[in-house]
Amino acid sequence: MVIFDEVDANLDAQYRTAVAGLLQSISDTAGTQFICTTFRPEIVHVADKCYGVLFRNKNSTINCVSTEQALDFVEGQAPK
């Protein structure tokens, strides 16, 4: 298992897509599990599962969310 915290944060869309493809390829061929935090859509598109973390009243809750819900969230975070 490999954990990445916003590994794609400072990349442009082309490189984020390449990183997402690389992670998917390694996962498929080597069976490696990747856990990634992101605020960008490219990794969400290749994820098997997405989780949302909600912080409210000094408490965090974690829920499994659909790809569509995850994309709605990350697209809502994009700079306007």
C-alpha positions in Angstrom: 0.0 0.0 0.0 1.2 3.5 -0.9 -0.2 6.7 0.5 0.0 10.0 -1.3 -1.1 13.3 0.1 -2.0 15.6 -2.8 0.8 14.3 -5.0 -0.9 16.1 -8.0 -1.4 19.4 -6.3 1.3 21.4 -8.2 0.9 19.7 -11.5 -0.9 21.0 -14.6 -3.8 18.9 -16.1 -1.5 17.0 -18.5 0.8 15.8 -15.8 -2.0 15.1 -13.4 -3.5 12.8 -16.1 -0.2 11.1 -16.6 0.2 10.5 -12.8 -3.3 9.1 -12.6 -2.6 6.8 -15.5 0.7 5.7 -14.0 -1.0 4.9 -10.7 -3.8 3.0 -12.4 -1.3 1.0 -14.5 0.9 0.1 -11.5 -2.2 -0.9 -9.5 -3.5 -3.1 -12.3 -0.2 -4.8 -13.1 1.4 -5.1 -9.6 -1.7 -5.1 -7.5 -0.4 -2.2 -5.4 -3.1 -0.3 -3.6 -2.8 3.5 -3.7 -4.6 5.8 -1.2 -4.5 9.4 -2.5 -5.8 12.7 -1.2 -6.7 15.1 -4.0 -8.6 18.2 -4.9 -8.2 17.5 -8.6 -10.5 15.4 -10.9 -7.8 13.3 -12.7 -7.1 10.8 -9.9 -10.8 10.7 -9.1 -11.5 9.5 -12.6 -9.3 6.4 -12.2 -10.2 5.6 -8.5 -12.0 2.4 -7.6 -13.5 4.0 -4.5 -13.8 7.6 -3.3 -14.3 8.8 0.3 -15.4 12.2 1.5 -14.1 13.6 4.7 -16.4 16.2 6.4 -15.1 18.3 9.2 -17.9 19.9 11.3 -18.0 21.0 14.9 -14.4 19.8 15.5 -15.4 16.2 14.3 -14.4 14.5 11.1 -16.6 11.9 9.4 -15.6 9.7 6.5 -18.1 8.3 4.1 -17.9 6.4 0.8 -19.1 8.6 -2.0 -19.8 8.0 -5.6 -17.4 9.1 -8.3 -19.9 11.8 -9.4 -20.1 13.2 -5.8 -16.3 13.3 -5.6 -16.1 15.1 -8.9 -18.8 17.5 -7.9 -16.7 18.3 -4.8 -13.3 18.7 -6.5 -14.8 20.7 -9.3 -16.4 23.0 -6.7 -12.9 23.6 -5.2 -11.4 24.7 -8.5 -10.3 28.4 -8.6 -12.7 30.5 -10.5 
